[in-house]
Amino acid sequence: MSASAQRAFLDQRARTEAPVPASRSLAFLSLEPSVGVSTLARLALEQLRQAHADRLLLVDTSPGQTAGTILQSSRPLPDALASRLPSEARQWLGYRDGIAALAFTNAEPSDWNRVVSPLVRHFDITCTDWGARPFETAARIARFSHTICLVASAEREAAEAAIALASAVAEQRPASRPVVALSDVTRTGSTWPRIVSQRLGFPVVGVPYDDALRAGSAPGGRTRRSALALAAALMADPEEPLQGGTRW
């Protein structure tokens, strides 16, 4: 690993491990299905779990695997976590390996505000997997999320749609911090996102195709580095100016 790569790694790790002064709400979504929203949410949470165990809440509004894998083999909530939660919430939540999970299939933004919003203050980080949503719903979700991760295929047409939405989100008031994750699901290895991202006012994270993930195995080294870069971008200080550029 080069000296610059080592510095980037240490900076990204420091961002994911920094204390969270106030509860942070992260949203993962896409404009099209089957681009890896649930997978990327899970990989980012794995990076954040190392420093924020028992203070992470995962909300899965899609029928994906993020909350499902936790709920299928759930453990009792740790006493320290259970003691700070409302009694009814303890009945809804699953728990495993430092992450509390809530399955809330097909929830709309209004449902989230009603059910999940009261729980957010009890966790450092709340991560919601919204799956695939239309443009208008994505804009509504952004209004109550501190940071929104827009996942898209790295193919140009899909990526341009995600970038357009991210640009709109950045201009909304109140503003949400957009991060774009471009997944090479078609194995094209396109380089144009690296070029265009330099002119953007928000980070773009490239995620390589990973045969191991497709086979249900642990991700490879490049994928883990991308997940760390994504988690670091999501946890950037809210007062820090947005910066463009691609993290690969």
C-alpha positions, 0 to 999 in steps of 0.5 A: 500500500502506498503512503497516500493510500495508507493516509487515506485508509487511516483518515477513513478509519478515524471518521468511522470511529469518531464519537457521534455528538448527536444521533445520525440518520443515514438513508440508503436507496436507489432509483432502480432495483437490483443494484446492491442497496441492501448489500452496501448498507450491510457492508457500511454497517459492518465498518461502523459496528467496530466503534459503535456496537450496541448503538446502531439501529438498522431499519429495513423497509424493503423485503431485502436481507439487511434486517432479515439476516439479523432477525432470523438469528436474533439474540436478546437485547443487551441490558445496557441497550434495553434499559434505554429503550421504550418498553414497546420498542424492545418487542419490535427489535432484533439484535445480533453482533452489536446491531439492533434491527427493525423490519418495517416492510414497505414503509413510506416516509410518513410511517418512518416518522411515526414509528422510527423517529422516536427511536432515533435519539436512543442510538448513535446511528440509525441506518434505513434501507429504503430499497428502490424508490421513485425520485419524488419519494427519495427527495422526501426521504432526504428531508429527514435524513442527515446523509443519504446514500444514493446507490446506482449502477456504474453504467452512465445512464443510471449513474447520471440519474443518481448524480442528478438526484444527489445534486437536487438533494444538496440544494434542498432546505433543510439540506441533506448531505448526499453521497453517491455509491456506484456499483459495477454490477455489470462488470464494465469497469467504466472510468468515466465516473472518476472524471465527472465526479471531480466536478461534483460537490459531493463524494462518489464511492465506486464499488467493484464487482465482487464474485465472493459476495455473489457467492454469499462469501465474505467480500474481497479486499477491494470491496472492504476498502470501498465499504470503508470509504463509503462509511467514512463519507457517510460519517463526515462531520456535518459542519465540514464542507462537502467535497467531490471526487471519487473514492475507489 
